[in-house]
Amino acid sequence: MKPLRLNGGTAIQSQYDLPDLRGRLSRQEGTVKSIRRLYLGIHASAGRKGYSNNRESILNEMISTLADESTRMGFALACPRRVAPDGILWMADLIRNTLHAIFPEADKLEIVDAYKDTEGHGTMLAGLEEVKAKRAKGGLRRAVVVYGFDSDERIRQNKSGSILDAPGVFYLRLPALLSDIKKVFDEAANIQVIENNAIDEKSFSDYAIREISAFKHRCDNLWISMEMNANIAKMDLDNSPETMPSELFEFKTSHIEKLLEEYRKLDPVVKRLGIADADKVTGMMDKVIGVVRQIQDKKTSPPKALNLAFVCVEKGRALSAILEKAKELKYGK
């Protein structure tokens, strides 16, 4: 069991196994009943019709208690490791909502769980990657407070950790005294993020290269499919010169248009990364669409359609060669 313990008077904490935590808190008046109730609320109602409403009511009661500075009441949130997504959902909601309830400054900030939907502590942290993507695309202009249970050093060692170097991004390690949380929030609330300086270069490069490589992979899959169809069509045409090979009907403008739409969203990132000839890619895709339209034209003869099919493949490979330069930037060639 890995519980989350929140104490509104002093700290937000997560460090005890459930049996040990029960033993420690059993000496504190009034807490055992709350722990038992919350624990049963999570597990006894899981999968039942009223689970959602039960969950919300418990969270609201906990947040109200934690936000009350006059109480010393604490709570423990526990779930088996094997159902971590449910436990993570509880933890994320409880932490975020409690911070908003206690600190008015939180409404001006983006508060992000470093781990989010990450399974364990993988090579990449989903919460940090989300911040990286939004900043790289030109969004998320307000300051960000990322919270987690690992040290700042360990988070930075993660592949996603470079985003902590971006302007207006703060890391809050839990457990933390409420006074320390307030200091971070006060500082973050007064930060102005400049549009052209919203992300550090390493985070931007990592994000851009990964997205471009993924897009290139999708393009390559299409060119390979086109080439296979063109080669089969060539054999069919050798056997029946007057008949349009059925494989050429697989050349559709919709396939290219979908990629073109994706690339237009990616284009600013590609250009900022500084890839040579990146400004030619959109025009090259338009030309591929034009060639495919010629193949689809009923007036086009089978031999000409076959030649155009190979032209499509050639133009597609030329386009991918430009995108391949992103990998060269990654490895410093």
N, C-alpha and C positions, 0 to 999 in steps of 0.2 A: 504494500500500500504506500502511495505517495500523496500525502495531504497537502493542502494549501491552508495556512493559518493566517488570518488577518486580525490585527488588533488595532482598533480605531484610536486608542490612546497613544500607542508608541510606534508600532512598526507593522509592515507587511512582511510575512515570514513564511518560509517553506523549508523545513529541514528534518522533521521527525517522522518515523514510521507510526502508523496508527496506534498499535498497542502502547508504544512508549508515550505518544502524545496524550492518549487517554489517561495514562498514569500521571503524567505531569499536570494535566489540567483538572484531574479529579480533586486536586487539592485547592482549586480555585472555585469559590462558591458560584453556583448557578451556571457553570459552563457545560457540565456533563450532559444535561438534558438537551441543551442546544446542539451539541455535537451529535448525540444520538438521533435527534430529530432530523438534522441535516443529512446525516449518513443514511438514514432510512428513506429520506425524501429522494435521494439520488437513486438508490438501488431498488427500493420496493415499488417505486412508481415508474421505473424505466420500462418503456415499451407499452405502457397502458394508455388508455384514451385521455386521461386527465393529466398526463405527465407534463405537458407544456405549461398548463396553467399552474400546476403545483410548483414547477421549477421557477416560474416568474414570481409567484407569491413569496417563495422562500428567499429568492434573490433580493426582492424589494425589502423584505423585513431585515435581512442582513445588512444591506446598504444603509438603511435608515439607522440601524444600531451603530454601525461603524462610523457614520458621519456625525454621530452625537459625541461631542468632546467630553461630555459629563459622565459617560459610561466607560467602564473598563472591560466590558464584555468583548470576548473574542470568539472566533469561529474556526472550525477545522473543516476543510473540504477534502474528501478522500474518495479515491476510486481505484479499482484494481488496475495494474499496469496494462493488462490485456484489453481494457476498454479505455485506453488513453484518450481517444478523440472526444468521448463524452466528458471526461474529466477536464481536458484542455478547454472545452467549450465553457464549462462552468468557471474555470479559473479566469479565462480571458474576460468573460462577461462581468464577473465579480470585481476583478481588479479595475477594469476600465470604468465601470459604473460607479465604483466607490471613489475613484480619483475625481470623477466629474462631480460627485456629490459633495466631496470635501473641499475641492479647490475650484473656484470660479474660473481661474486662469485656464483650466483644462479645455474650456469651450473654444479657446482661440488656437488650440494646438491639435495636431494629429498624434494620437496616442496609439502606439503600435506594439503588439506582442512580437518579440523577436523571433519566436519559434513558430507561432501561428499553427499551420497545419503540418509542420515538419514532423516526420516520424523520428522520434529520438533526437539526437544531436548529429544530424547528417552533415555532409560536406557543404551544403547550402542551407541557409535559414530563410524560410518562406516570408516571414515578416520583413526582413531586411531586403529581400529581393523585390518585394512589392514596392517598397520605398524607392529602391534603385530604378525600377521600371518607370514609375510615375515621374520621378525627377528627370530621367533621361528623355522622356517624351515631352517634357516642358510643363508638366502639371505639378501639383502639390507645392504651391508657393508659400504656404505657411510652415512654421517651424514644426519639427517632428521630435517627439520624445519616445524613444524605443525602450521598453522595459524587458528585463530578463533576470534569470537567477544565476547566471555565470558572471565571472569577473569581466571587466572591460577588456583586459588583455586576452582572455580566451575568446571573447566574441570577435575581437579584431583579428585573431589568428584564423578564424573561419573564412572560407572563400567569399562569403557575403559581407564580411566585416568592414571592408574599405568604405562603405557608405557612411560610416560614423565620422569620416573625415570631411563629409560634405557640409557646406554652410547651413547652419540652422538645424543640425541633427544632433540630438543629445541622447546619451545612454544613461538609463536609470537602473542600477542594480538593486534588486530586492533580495532580502529584506532591507528596508531603509526607514529611518526616522521620518515622521511626517514633516518635521522642520527641514530636513534635507530635501525631501520631495518638493516642498514649497520653493526652496532656493532654485532648484532646477526649473520649475515651472515659471517662476518670475523671470529668470534669465531668458528662457525660451520665448515667453510671451512678448518680449521686447525686441526680438530679432526680426529683421526685415530681410527676406530672401530675394535677391536680385535675379531676375529672369535668366540672364545669360551666365549666372554663376551659381546655379542651384545644385550642381553635382560635381564631385571631384573627378579628375581626369581618369583615374584608375577604374572607378565604378562605372563611369560612362563607357570606357573602352571595353570593359568586361561585358557589360550589357549589350553594347552595339555589336561586338564581334559574335556573341552567342546568337543574337537575333538574326544577324545577316547569314550566319552559317546555317541556321535552321531554315531560313528562306531559300538559300541556295540548294539545300538538300531537297526541298519540295520541287524546285525547278528541275533539278537533275533527274528526279523520278519521272517527270513529264517528258523530258528529252529522251530518256532511255526508252520509255513506252513508245514514243513517236518513232524512234529508230527501229525498234523491233517490228512495229507495224509496217514501216516502210520496207524493211527487208523481206518480210513475208509477202507484202504487196508486189515486190519485184519478182518473186518466184511465181506468184499467181499470174502476173502480167506476161511472163515468158510462156506460160501455158495457154493463156487466152488473151492475146494482144488487144482485142476490141472491147473487152469487158472491164469496167471499173472495179478494181479490187475492193472487196468489202472493208478491208483494213483501213483504207483511206477515209472511210466515213467516220473513223474514230478521231480524226483531226477536227477538233471543235474549237471555235473561237471562245466559248464559255470557259474552257480550261485556262486559256491565256489571260482572259479578262479578269478571272478571279485572282490570278497571281499579280496582275497589274494593279488591281485594287489594293492588295496587300502591300505591294512595293511602294505605292504612293504614300502610304502611312509611314513606311520605313525610310523613305527617301531623305528626310531631314537628318536622320541619325546617320545614314550612310555618308552624306556629304560632310557632316561635321567630323566624322571619323577621318576624313581626308583620303578616301580611296580614289585612286587615279581613274579617270574616265567614268566615274559614277554618274555624272550628268548625262551620259549617253544611254543609260539603261532603259529609261522610260521610252525613249524613241525607238530603241531596239525591240522592245516588247510590242510596240505599236506596229512595227514592220512585220513581226511574226504573225500578228493578228491579220494583217493585210494579206500575207501569203496563204494563211489558212482559208481566208475567204475565197481566194482564187481556186483553191482545191475544192471547195464546196460548190463553186459555180458549175452549174450543169453544162455550160458551154465548154468547160475545160476537158480536153481529151485525156484518156487514161495515162498515156506516156508522159504528158506534161504535168498531170497531177502527181505522178510518182516523182518526177524531178523536183517539183515544188515541196514535196514531203521531205526530201533530203535537204532542201534549202532551209526548211524550218529547223531541222535538227542542227544544221551548221550554225544558224543564227542563235539558236538556243545555247549551244556550247560556247559561243563567243560571249554571250551575256554572262554565263556562269564563270567564265575566265576572269571577268571583271570582279565579280563577287568573291572569287577565290582569293583575291588580294587581302581580304579581311584576315584570313588565316596567316598570311605573311606578316601582317602587323602584329598578330598575337604572338608569333614566335620570333619577332624582331628581325626578319630577313630583309 
